[in-house]
Amino acid sequence: MARCALGIDLGGSSSKITLVDENGNIVFTSFREYPSYSPHAGWLEQDADELTAAVLLNIRDCVEHSGVDARDIVCVAFDAATHMAVLCGDDDRPLRRFIHWSDTRSSAESRELAESSGELLREHSVNHISSAWSLPQLVWLRRHEPELFAKVKRIYFAKDYVRHRLTGDICTDYIEAMGAMLADDRSMRWNEELCALAGIDVSMLPEIKSPTDTAGYITKEAAAQTLLPEGTPVIVGTTDTVMEVYASGAIEKGCATVKLATAGRICVVTDAPIASPQFFNYRHIVPGLWYPGTGTRSCAASYKWYRDTLGQAETAEAKAAGVSPYKLLDTGAEQVPAGSDGMFFHPYLLGEMTPYYDDTLRASFTGIGMHHTKGHFSRAVMEGISYSMRDCLEEVKKQDISVKEYVLIGGGAKGRLWRQILADVLDTPLRLIKNNDSSLGSAMLAGTAAGLFSDVSDSVKKCVCTEMTVFPDPEDVEVYRRGFGIYKMIQAAMAEVYHRMA
């Protein structure tokens, strides 16, 4: 049997794993959902131990059902979103659910830090502060949960905590560290002054390593839980977006990705960060490259919210039929013309990033009439998210960046209707990669670290292949061009309403 590498993604709603062999073949995939919690408007939290439990079951499922001898799984890598700090006490276990990066409760703390410590932040960070970063989240926790905060002895980040539970290591990677806004982004070392702003000591934070460095090895206890052999090496891994960028084959300057996942992102591979506050800047796994990007906060998360809140009938029907509820929702939406007969959806369930960076914005359906059906609502959700992605694209176009092509990635790209809507709204061809999940990127990275692939380029050559290119429909492009103008007018009109409601 060929040797294999295992990639594990901790996504916004589920853990997915991908097992890939040394020839680039995907041998096995599986996923397990876990909950999110929103106790107040604009808040979103997850439980690190629930993520861990999903991962343990996922790996065991792989070992038991992939047909691969566990001894042939030679390396493991994790990925997850950045900005998600797991606070642990004396027993090295979480003191509370961790704050998700899309949570907006620390908006006031972000503004205060920008005003009081703006020069310090600019000196050490290539990014502009917002509620997405760990620094203001920690300031919020110190201010609002002081008794709990006083018990913090160690801070992990989501993927690093889960990996720690399997190996016992205490480390993170340099891309993840950028998401905390506690490190100097140029030296890639924790900064004492930034940590002091958060009220923590550098000693609480994990050691910063390279994504391909060995973090540790599967412990005896983890081996019993996962069925992986004790001593299986686990590399540090890195963030989910760069793994999706990598799995799309975007490893050269000028490559761009359009991501339909929990959050939406448009990233362009460059040789330097972009100074605009509209961009999140992170280093690439390829030395000397970056992948700055714009983002919409609730992308596939909006469609999942819609499924869970208004698509309960389709969910029950889909479960009985053994199909995806999204397939049934899409079927209704396909009967509706482009533009949803005048209905609009704005996906600001947790406020919005690009281009507004306004945490007080909220989602809305507008233009609803008696003629509208459930299918109109379903299509309007996909169109609204796509309009939000158009906002992101407009900011990319303002930069002096030469883009070779746009590659479509993320779970939302699996939907035939949604990807066509997106191509029409963006008015650009979108090349769809057959397998573009971040867990594949992590498997490729693990395989490269273990020598299954000679280097990053070799892994892309063997693992990445194009499924199709989605071309815009000229008639629908014109419908959405007009629709985008109305979408922007609605946003401008409603913003003041949400500001008064905040």
CORFENLIN-V33805 format. One record per pair of residues at least 4 apart in sequence whose ideal C-beta (glycine too) atoms are under 8 Angstrom apart, sorted by sequence separation. I is the first residue (numbers start at 0). J is the second residue. D is the distance in whole Angstrom. If there is no record, write none. Layout:
BEGIN
((I	J	D) (I	J	D))
END
This chain:
BEGIN
((10	14	7) (19	23	7) (20	24	5) (38	42	6) (45	49	7) (46	50	7) (47	51	6) (48	52	6) (49	53	7) (50	54	6) (51	55	6) (52	56	7) (53	57	6) (54	58	6) (55	59	6) (56	60	6) (57	61	7) (58	62	6) (59	63	6) (60	64	6) (61	65	5) (67	71	6) (79	83	7) (87	91	5) (88	92	7) (93	97	7) (98	102	5) (105	109	6) (106	110	7) (107	111	6) (108	112	6) (109	113	6) (110	114	6) (111	115	6) (112	116	5) (113	117	5) (116	120	6) (117	121	6) (118	122	6) (119	123	7) (120	124	5) (124	128	8) (128	132	6) (132	136	7) (133	137	6) (134	138	7) (135	139	6) (136	140	7) (137	141	6) (138	142	6) (139	143	6) (140	144	5) (141	145	6) (144	148	6) (145	149	6) (146	150	7) (147	151	8) (155	159	5) (156	160	7) (157	161	7) (158	162	6) (159	163	6) (160	164	7) (161	165	7) (162	166	6) (163	167	6) (171	175	5) (172	176	7) (173	177	7) (174	178	7) (175	179	7) (183	187	7) (189	193	8) (190	194	7) (191	195	6) (192	196	7) (193	197	7) (195	199	8) (199	203	5) (208	212	4) (217	221	5) (218	222	7) (219	223	7) (220	224	7) (221	225	6) (222	226	7) (227	231	5) (237	241	6) (238	242	7) (239	243	6) (240	244	6) (241	245	6) (242	246	6) (243	247	6) (245	249	7) (250	254	7) (258	262	8) (259	263	6) (260	264	8) (269	273	7) (296	300	8) (297	301	4) (298	302	8) (299	303	6) (300	304	6) (301	305	6) (302	306	6) (303	307	6) (304	308	6) (305	309	5) (306	310	4) (307	311	7) (310	314	6) (311	315	6) (312	316	6) (313	317	6) (314	318	6) (315	319	7) (316	320	6) (317	321	8) (322	326	5) (323	327	8) (324	328	6) (325	329	6) (326	330	6) (327	331	7) (328	332	6) (329	333	6) (330	334	8) (331	335	8) (335	339	6) (336	340	7) (339	343	7) (347	351	5) (351	355	5) (352	356	6) (367	371	6) (371	375	4) (372	376	8) (373	377	6) (374	378	6) (375	379	6) (376	380	7) (377	381	7) (378	382	6) (379	383	6) (380	384	7) (381	385	6) (382	386	6) (383	387	7) (384	388	7) (385	389	7) (386	390	7) (387	391	7) (388	392	6) (389	393	6) (390	394	7) (391	395	7) (392	396	6) (393	397	7) (394	398	8) (408	412	6) (414	418	6) (415	419	7) (416	420	6) (417	421	6) (418	422	6) (419	423	6) (420	424	6) (421	425	6) (422	426	8) (425	429	7) (431	435	8) (435	439	7) (436	440	8) (437	441	6) (438	442	6) (439	443	6) (440	444	6) (441	445	6) (442	446	6) (443	447	6) (444	448	6) (445	449	6) (447	451	7) (453	457	4) (454	458	7) (455	459	7) (456	460	6) (457	461	6) (458	462	6) (459	463	5) (471	475	7) (472	476	6) (473	477	7) (474	478	7) (475	479	6) (476	480	6) (477	481	7) (478	482	6) (479	483	6) (480	484	7) (481	485	7) (482	486	6) (483	487	6) (484	488	7) (485	489	6) (486	490	7) (487	491	6) (488	492	6) (489	493	6) (490	494	6) (492	496	8) (493	497	6) (494	498	6) (495	499	7) (496	500	6) (497	501	6) (9	14	6) (10	15	6) (19	24	7) (37	42	5) (45	50	7) (62	67	8) (67	72	7) (87	92	6) (112	117	8) (130	135	6) (155	160	4) (163	168	6) (171	176	6) (176	181	7) (177	182	7) (182	187	7) (183	188	6) (189	194	6) (194	199	5) (199	204	7) (217	222	5) (222	227	6) (237	242	7) (244	249	5) (245	250	7) (249	254	4) (258	263	6) (273	278	4) (283	288	4) (305	310	6) (317	322	5) (322	327	7) (335	340	7) (346	351	8) (351	356	7) (355	360	6) (371	376	7) (395	400	7) (407	412	5) (412	417	8) (422	427	7) (434	439	5) (446	451	4) (447	452	5) (452	457	4) (471	476	5) (8	14	7) (19	25	6) (20	26	5) (36	42	8) (37	43	5) (38	44	7) (61	67	8) (87	93	6) (88	94	5) (98	104	7) (126	132	7) (128	134	7) (129	135	8) (130	136	7) (162	168	7) (163	169	6) (176	182	4) (182	188	6) (183	189	8) (194	200	6) (208	214	7) (221	227	7) (222	228	6) (248	254	7) (249	255	7) (257	263	8) (258	264	4) (272	278	8) (282	288	8) (283	289	6) (317	323	6) (318	324	8) (351	357	6) (411	417	6) (412	418	5) (422	428	7) (446	452	5) (452	458	4) (7	14	7) (8	15	5) (18	25	7) (19	26	7) (36	43	7) (37	44	8) (62	69	5) (86	93	7) (87	94	7) (98	105	8) (113	120	7) (128	135	6) (140	147	7) (141	148	5) (177	184	5) (182	189	5) (183	190	5) (194	201	5) (222	229	4) (247	254	8) (249	256	5) (257	264	8) (258	265	7) (273	280	6) (282	289	6) (283	290	5) (297	304	7) (306	313	7) (307	314	8) (317	324	4) (350	357	6) (395	402	7) (411	418	8) (422	429	5) (447	454	6) (7	15	8) (8	16	7) (17	25	6) (18	26	4) (35	43	6) (36	44	5) (85	93	6) (86	94	5) (112	120	7) (120	128	6) (140	148	5) (155	163	6) (181	189	6) (182	190	6) (217	225	7) (221	229	8) (256	264	7) (257	265	5) (258	266	7) (272	280	4) (281	289	7) (282	290	8) (306	314	6) (316	324	8) (350	358	4) (421	429	7) (447	455	6) (7	16	5) (8	17	8) (18	27	4) (35	44	7) (36	45	7) (86	95	6) (173	182	8) (181	190	7) (194	203	8) (222	231	8) (247	256	5) (256	265	7) (280	289	6) (281	290	6) (317	326	7) (349	358	8) (350	359	6) (351	360	5) (443	452	7) (452	461	6) (6	16	7) (17	27	8) (18	28	7) (35	45	5) (36	46	8) (62	72	8) (159	169	8) (183	193	8) (191	201	6) (194	204	7) (217	227	5) (219	229	5) (244	254	8) (255	265	7) (256	266	5) (281	291	7) (314	324	4) (317	327	5) (350	360	5) (447	457	8) (5	16	6) (6	17	5) (16	27	8) (17	28	5) (34	45	8) (86	97	7) (159	170	7) (176	187	7) (182	193	7) (217	228	7) (218	229	7) (255	266	7) (280	291	5) (313	324	5) (316	327	6) (350	361	8) (407	418	6) (418	429	7) (447	458	5) (5	17	8) (6	18	8) (16	28	7) (33	45	7) (34	46	8) (85	97	5) (159	171	5) (181	193	5) (189	201	5) (217	229	6) (244	256	5) (255	267	5) (279	291	7) (364	376	7) (443	455	8) (446	458	6) (5	18	5) (6	19	7) (15	28	7) (16	29	6) (33	46	8) (84	97	6) (176	189	7) (180	193	7) (181	194	5) (216	229	8) (217	230	6) (243	256	7) (254	267	7) (255	268	7) (278	291	4) (279	292	6) (347	360	4) (348	361	7) (418	431	7) (4	18	8) (15	29	7) (16	30	7) (83	97	5) (84	98	7) (113	127	8) (155	169	8) (173	187	4) (216	230	5) (217	231	4) (253	267	7) (254	268	5) (278	292	6) (279	293	8) (310	324	6) (313	327	4) (347	361	5) (348	362	5) (407	421	7) (444	458	8) (3	18	5) (4	19	6) (15	30	4) (34	49	7) (83	98	7) (113	128	5) (156	171	6) (189	204	5) (216	231	6) (243	258	6) (253	268	7) (268	283	6) (278	293	6) (279	294	6) (313	328	5) (345	360	8) (347	362	5) (364	379	7) (443	458	4) (3	19	6) (14	30	6) (33	49	5) (83	99	6) (112	128	6) (153	169	7) (155	171	8) (159	175	7) (181	197	6) (216	232	6) (217	233	7) (252	268	5) (277	293	6) (346	362	6) (347	363	8) (443	459	7) (3	20	5) (13	30	5) (14	31	5) (33	50	6) (83	100	6) (158	175	7) (215	232	8) (216	233	7) (243	260	7) (249	266	8) (251	268	6) (252	269	6) (270	287	6) (272	289	5) (310	327	8) (345	362	6) (2	20	7) (3	21	7) (13	31	6) (82	100	4) (181	199	8) (189	207	7) (215	233	6) (240	258	7) (250	268	7) (252	270	6) (270	288	6) (271	289	6) (273	291	4) (306	324	6) (310	328	6) (344	362	7) (345	363	5) (1	20	4) (2	21	5) (13	32	4) (14	33	7) (33	52	8) (80	99	8) (81	100	6) (109	128	5) (156	175	5) (188	207	7) (213	232	5) (214	233	5) (249	268	5) (269	288	7) (270	289	7) (272	291	6) (306	325	7) (344	363	7) (412	431	6) (443	462	5) (1	21	5) (12	32	6) (13	33	6) (33	53	5) (80	100	5) (109	129	5) (187	207	6) (213	233	7) (214	234	6) (268	288	6) (269	289	5) (344	364	5) (345	365	8) (405	425	8) (442	462	8) (1	22	6) (12	33	7) (32	53	7) (109	130	5) (213	234	6) (214	235	5) (239	260	8) (268	289	7) (269	290	8) (343	364	7) (31	53	4) (108	130	8) (112	134	7) (156	178	8) (212	234	6) (213	235	8) (214	236	8) (244	266	6) (268	290	6) (269	291	6) (306	328	7) (342	364	6) (343	365	5) (405	427	6) (407	429	4) (1	24	8) (3	26	6) (12	35	7) (109	132	8) (112	135	6) (133	156	8) (156	179	7) (181	204	7) (211	234	6) (212	235	5) (267	290	7) (302	325	7) (305	328	8) (342	365	7) (343	366	5) (405	428	7) (406	429	7) (407	430	7) (412	435	7) (439	462	7) (11	35	7) (106	130	5) (210	234	7) (211	235	7) (240	264	6) (244	268	7) (266	290	5) (267	291	7) (342	366	5) (404	428	7) (405	429	6) (406	430	5) (407	431	5) (408	432	6) (31	56	6) (105	130	5) (179	204	8) (182	207	7) (210	235	5) (266	291	7) (267	292	7) (341	366	5) (342	367	6) (405	430	7) (406	431	8) (407	432	7) (31	57	5) (104	130	7) (109	135	4) (112	138	7) (209	235	7) (210	236	6) (240	266	7) (266	292	3) (342	368	8) (404	430	6) (406	432	6) (409	435	7) (410	436	7) (30	57	7) (103	130	5) (108	135	4) (111	138	8) (208	235	5) (210	237	4) (265	292	6) (341	368	7) (384	411	8) (408	435	4) (29	57	6) (102	130	7) (108	136	8) (264	292	5) (265	293	5) (340	368	8) (407	435	8) (434	462	8) (264	293	7) (265	294	8) (342	371	6) (406	435	8) (434	463	8) (101	131	7) (105	135	4) (108	138	4) (264	294	5) (340	370	6) (434	464	8) (29	60	5) (100	131	5) (105	136	5) (108	139	5) (176	207	5) (263	294	6) (264	295	8) (340	371	7) (432	463	6) (433	464	5) (29	61	6) (104	136	8) (262	294	6) (263	295	4) (339	371	8) (344	376	8) (385	417	8) (432	464	7) (433	465	7) (105	138	7) (171	204	8) (250	283	8) (262	295	7) (342	375	5) (381	414	8) (388	421	6) (392	425	6) (432	465	6) (433	466	4) (27	61	5) (102	136	7) (105	139	4) (108	142	7) (171	205	4) (173	207	5) (262	296	6) (342	376	7) (346	380	7) (431	465	7) (432	466	7) (29	64	8) (104	139	6) (170	205	5) (171	206	7) (172	207	7) (173	208	7) (250	285	5) (262	297	7) (263	298	3) (340	375	6) (344	379	4) (381	416	7) (385	420	5) (389	424	5) (392	427	8) (430	465	6) (431	466	5) (14	50	7) (169	205	5) (170	206	4) (171	207	6) (172	208	6) (173	209	7) (174	210	7) (252	288	7) (261	297	8) (262	298	5) (263	299	8) (339	375	5) (343	379	6) (344	380	5) (351	387	7) (354	390	5) (381	417	5) (385	421	5) (388	424	7) (389	425	6) (431	467	5) (27	64	7) (169	206	7) (170	207	7) (171	208	7) (172	209	7) (173	210	8) (251	288	8) (261	298	7) (335	372	7) (342	379	4) (346	383	5) (353	390	6) (354	391	8) (388	425	7) (430	467	8) (431	468	7) (16	54	8) (27	65	4) (45	83	8) (47	85	5) (98	136	5) (170	208	5) (172	210	4) (250	288	8) (260	298	6) (261	299	5) (262	300	7) (344	382	7) (345	383	6) (346	384	5) (353	391	5) (378	416	8) (382	420	6) (385	423	8) (386	424	6) (430	468	5) (431	469	6) (14	53	4) (26	65	6) (27	66	8) (244	283	7) (245	284	6) (259	298	6) (260	299	5) (261	300	5) (335	374	5) (339	378	5) (343	382	8) (344	383	3) (354	393	7) (381	420	5) (385	424	4) (429	468	7) (430	469	8) (13	53	7) (14	54	5) (26	66	8) (27	67	7) (172	212	8) (241	281	6) (258	298	8) (259	299	6) (334	374	5) (335	375	5) (339	379	4) (343	383	6) (344	384	8) (354	394	6) (385	425	7) (428	468	5) (429	469	5) (9	50	5) (16	57	5) (26	67	6) (98	139	8) (240	281	7) (249	290	8) (331	372	7) (333	374	8) (345	386	8) (346	387	5) (353	394	6) (428	469	7) (15	57	8) (16	58	7) (98	140	8) (170	212	8) (241	283	6) (261	303	8) (331	373	6) (332	374	5) (335	377	8) (345	387	8) (378	420	8) (382	424	7) (428	470	5) (14	57	5) (18	61	6) (238	281	7) (241	284	6) (301	344	8) (331	374	3) (332	375	8) (335	378	4) (339	382	6) (343	386	8) (428	471	7) (48	92	8) (170	214	5) (304	348	6) (338	382	7) (427	471	7) (9	54	7) (16	61	6) (48	93	6) (133	178	7) (134	179	7) (135	180	8) (154	199	7) (301	346	4) (332	377	4) (333	378	8) (337	382	8) (426	471	5) (47	93	5) (132	178	7) (133	179	4) (134	180	4) (159	205	6) (168	214	4) (244	290	5) (331	377	5) (332	378	4) (425	471	8) (7	54	6) (18	65	6) (46	93	7) (132	179	7) (133	180	6) (134	181	6) (168	215	4) (237	284	7) (301	348	6) (331	378	8) (422	469	4) (132	180	4) (133	181	7) (151	199	7) (166	214	6) (167	215	6) (298	346	7) (300	348	7) (329	377	7) (421	469	8) (422	470	7) (423	471	5) (18	67	7) (47	96	8) (82	131	5) (84	133	5) (95	144	7) (154	203	5) (156	205	8) (166	215	3) (241	290	6) (297	346	5) (300	349	8) (328	377	5) (332	381	7) (422	471	5) (423	472	6) (7	57	7) (46	96	5) (47	97	6) (82	132	6) (83	133	8) (148	198	7) (153	203	6) (154	204	6) (155	205	6) (165	215	8) (166	216	6) (240	290	7) (296	346	8) (297	347	7) (419	469	6) (422	472	8) (426	476	5) (7	58	7) (45	96	6) (46	97	8) (82	133	5) (126	177	7) (152	203	7) (154	205	8) (166	217	6) (167	218	6) (295	346	7) (296	347	7) (297	348	4) (418	469	5) (44	96	4) (45	97	6) (84	136	7) (95	147	6) (125	177	8) (128	180	7) (151	203	7) (153	205	8) (162	214	6) (165	217	6) (166	218	6) (240	292	7) (296	348	8) (297	349	5) (423	475	4) (5	58	7) (44	97	7) (84	137	7) (94	147	6) (124	177	8) (162	215	8) (165	218	7) (296	349	5) (419	472	7) (423	476	5) (426	479	8) (18	72	7) (44	98	6) (45	99	6) (82	136	7) (86	140	7) (126	180	7) (296	350	6) (426	480	7) (43	98	8) (44	99	6) (166	221	7) (296	351	6) (420	475	8) (423	478	8) (424	479	5) (5	61	7) (42	98	8) (43	99	4) (94	150	6) (124	180	6) (141	197	7) (165	221	4) (295	351	7) (296	352	5) (423	479	5) (94	151	7) (141	198	4) (164	221	7) (295	352	6) (43	101	5) (44	102	7) (126	184	8) (138	196	7) (294	352	5) (295	353	6) (424	482	8) (43	102	5) (123	182	7) (124	183	8) (125	184	5) (134	193	7) (138	197	6) (293	352	8) (294	353	6) (420	479	8) (424	483	7) (36	96	6) (42	102	5) (97	157	6) (120	180	7) (123	183	4) (124	184	5) (125	185	8) (137	197	4) (138	198	7) (165	225	7) (178	238	7) (293	353	4) (41	102	7) (42	103	8) (86	147	8) (89	150	8) (91	152	8) (123	184	7) (137	198	7) (293	354	8) (301	362	7) (41	103	4) (42	104	5) (86	148	8) (88	150	5) (91	153	6) (123	185	8) (134	196	6) (137	199	7) (175	237	6) (407	469	7) (41	104	6) (88	151	7) (89	152	6) (134	197	5) (172	235	5) (174	237	5) (175	238	6) (3	67	6) (35	99	7) (87	151	7) (88	152	6) (133	197	8) (171	235	7) (172	236	7) (174	238	5) (309	373	8) (39	104	7) (41	106	8) (86	151	5) (87	152	6) (168	233	8) (170	235	6) (172	237	5) (297	362	7) (87	153	5) (172	238	8) (0	67	6) (5	72	5) (87	154	7) (93	160	7) (123	190	5) (166	233	5) (174	241	6) (309	376	7) (310	377	8) (0	68	6) (3	71	6) (4	72	7) (7	75	7) (9	77	7) (86	154	6) (87	155	6) (165	233	6) (2	71	5) (3	72	5) (4	73	6) (5	74	7) (6	75	8) (7	76	7) (8	77	8) (9	78	7) (10	79	8) (11	80	7) (85	154	7) (123	192	8) (124	193	8) (1	71	7) (3	73	7) (4	74	5) (5	75	5) (6	76	6) (7	77	5) (8	78	5) (9	79	4) (84	154	5) (85	155	4) (123	193	6) (0	71	5) (2	73	5) (4	75	7) (5	76	7) (7	78	7) (8	79	7) (9	80	8) (84	155	7) (85	156	7) (162	233	6) (305	376	8) (4	76	7) (6	78	7) (84	156	6) (85	157	6) (305	377	7) (83	156	6) (87	160	8) (119	192	6) (120	193	8) (162	235	8) (211	284	8) (83	157	4) (85	159	8) (119	193	7) (162	236	7) (210	284	6) (81	156	7) (85	160	4) (305	380	5) (159	235	8) (277	353	5) (79	156	8) (80	157	7) (119	196	8) (277	354	6) (79	157	4) (100	178	7) (158	236	6) (302	380	6) (79	158	4) (277	356	8) (301	380	6) (302	381	7) (78	158	6) (116	196	6) (276	356	7) (77	158	4) (77	159	8) (79	161	8) (301	383	7) (302	384	7) (301	384	6) (333	416	6) (337	420	8) (77	161	6) (112	196	7) (332	416	6) (77	162	5) (299	384	8) (329	414	6) (298	384	5) (329	415	8) (337	423	7) (297	384	8) (329	416	5) (11	99	8) (184	272	8) (329	417	7) (295	384	7) (298	387	7) (325	414	6) (75	165	8) (298	388	7) (295	387	4) (81	174	7) (295	388	6) (386	479	8) (81	175	6) (385	479	8) (389	483	6) (84	179	7) (295	390	7) (81	177	7) (82	178	5) (184	280	8) (295	391	6) (386	482	7) (81	178	3) (82	179	7) (293	390	8) (294	391	7) (382	479	7) (386	483	6) (80	178	8) (81	179	8) (293	391	4) (293	392	8) (382	482	7) (386	486	4) (293	394	5) (293	395	6) (177	280	8) (178	281	7) (383	486	7) (177	281	6) (177	282	7) (50	157	7) (54	161	6) (174	281	5) (47	155	8) (174	282	6) (51	160	8) (173	282	7) (302	411	7) (47	157	6) (51	161	5) (174	284	8) (299	409	7) (50	161	6) (54	165	8) (298	409	8) (299	410	6) (45	157	8) (299	411	5) (47	160	5) (51	164	5) (298	411	7) (47	161	7) (302	417	8) (278	394	8) (277	394	4) (275	394	7) (263	384	7) (275	397	8) (265	388	7) (275	398	7) (263	387	7) (365	489	6) (259	384	8) (263	388	5) (273	398	6) (265	391	5) (363	489	8) (264	391	7) (265	392	6) (273	400	8) (263	391	7) (267	395	6) (365	493	8) (259	388	8) (265	395	6) (360	490	8) (363	493	6) (257	388	7) (267	398	8) (269	400	7) (267	400	5) (360	493	8) (76	210	8) (360	494	6) (257	392	8) (267	402	6) (355	490	8) (361	497	5) (337	474	8) (357	494	7) (360	497	5) (337	475	4) (359	497	5) (343	482	8) (355	494	8) (359	498	6) (361	500	8) (255	395	7) (265	405	8) (338	478	5) (357	497	8) (337	478	4) (338	479	7) (345	486	7) (359	500	8) (75	217	8) (336	478	8) (337	479	7) (343	485	7) (359	501	4) (338	481	8) (343	486	6) (338	482	5) (345	489	7) (345	490	6) (126	272	8) (263	409	8) (343	489	6) (125	272	4) (253	400	8) (255	402	5) (9	157	6) (131	279	8) (253	401	5) (254	402	8) (255	403	7) (257	405	5) (259	407	7) (260	408	8) (345	493	7) (9	158	6) (127	276	4) (253	402	6) (254	403	6) (255	404	7) (256	405	7) (257	406	7) (259	408	8) (260	409	4) (253	403	4) (254	404	7) (255	405	5) (256	406	5) (257	407	5) (258	408	5) (259	409	4) (260	410	6) (255	406	7) (256	407	8) (257	408	7) (258	409	4) (259	410	7) (260	411	7) (9	161	6) (75	227	7) (126	278	8) (254	406	7) (256	408	5) (259	411	3) (126	279	6) (259	412	5) (126	280	5) (72	227	6) (125	280	5) (72	228	8) (75	231	6) (77	233	8) (69	226	6) (74	231	7) (75	232	7) (76	233	7) (81	238	5) (249	406	6) (69	227	6) (70	228	6) (73	231	7) (74	232	5) (75	233	5) (76	234	5) (78	236	5) (80	238	7) (248	406	7) (259	417	7) (69	228	6) (72	231	6) (73	232	7) (74	233	7) (75	234	7) (76	235	8) (77	236	4) (78	237	6) (79	238	7) (80	239	5) (247	406	5) (259	418	8) (74	234	6) (76	236	4) (78	238	6) (79	239	6) (80	240	8) (101	261	8) (284	444	7) (78	239	5) (101	262	6) (247	408	5) (246	408	7) (259	421	7) (62	225	7) (63	226	7) (62	226	4) (78	242	5) (244	408	8) (257	421	7) (59	224	7) (62	227	6) (243	408	5) (55	221	8) (59	225	5) (243	409	7) (58	225	4) (59	226	5) (58	226	7) (257	425	7) (55	224	5) (58	227	6) (55	225	6) (285	455	6) (284	455	7) (257	429	6) (80	261	8) (80	262	8) (248	432	7) (247	432	5) (246	432	7) (246	434	7) (247	435	5) (246	435	5) (246	436	7) (246	437	7) (243	435	6) (243	436	7) (246	439	4) (243	437	5) (246	440	4) (101	296	5) (242	437	4) (245	440	4) (101	297	7) (242	438	8) (244	440	8) (240	437	7) (242	439	8) (243	440	6) (246	443	6) (239	437	4) (242	440	3) (245	443	6) (101	300	8) (241	440	7) (242	441	5) (245	444	7) (81	281	8) (242	444	7) (236	441	6) (250	455	6) (250	456	7) (237	444	7) (236	444	7) (236	445	8) (250	459	6) (234	444	7) (245	455	7) (234	445	6) (248	459	5) (234	448	5) (245	459	8) (248	463	4) (246	462	7) (247	463	7) (232	449	7) (246	463	7) (130	350	8) (131	352	7) (129	352	7) (129	356	6) (130	358	6) (10	239	7) (9	239	8) (8	239	6) (211	444	6) (8	242	7) (210	444	6) (213	448	8) (6	242	8) (211	447	7) (211	448	4) (106	350	8) (103	349	6) (102	349	7) (103	350	5) (101	349	5) (11	260	7) (12	261	7) (10	260	7) (11	261	3) (10	261	6) (11	262	7) (106	358	4) (106	359	8) (103	358	4) (11	299	8) (12	300	8) (11	300	6) (12	303	6) (43	349	6) (41	349	6) (41	350	6) (41	358	6) (40	361	8) (78	437	5) (78	438	7) (78	440	7) (78	441	5) (77	441	6) (76	441	4) (76	442	7) (76	444	5) (76	445	4) (75	445	6) (74	445	4) (74	446	7) (76	448	7) (74	448	6) (74	449	4) (73	449	5) (74	451	8) (73	451	7) (10	410	8) (28	436	8) (25	434	6) (28	438	7) (25	439	7) (17	434	8) (17	436	6) (19	439	7) (15	436	6) (17	438	4) (15	437	8) (16	438	6) (17	439	5) (15	438	5) (19	442	4) (17	441	7) (18	442	7) (19	443	7) (17	442	5) (21	446	7) (10	437	8) (19	446	6) (8	436	7) (8	437	5) (8	438	4) (21	451	4) (6	437	8) (7	438	6) (20	451	8) (21	452	7) (6	438	4) (6	439	6) (8	441	6) (6	440	7) (7	441	6) (6	441	3) (23	458	8) (6	442	3) (5	442	6) (6	443	7) (23	460	8) (4	442	5) (6	444	7) (23	461	3) (4	443	7) (6	445	6) (22	461	6) (23	462	4) (5	445	6) (4	445	4) (4	446	4) (3	446	8) (19	462	6) (4	449	6) (2	449	8) (4	451	6) (3	451	8) (2	451	6))
END
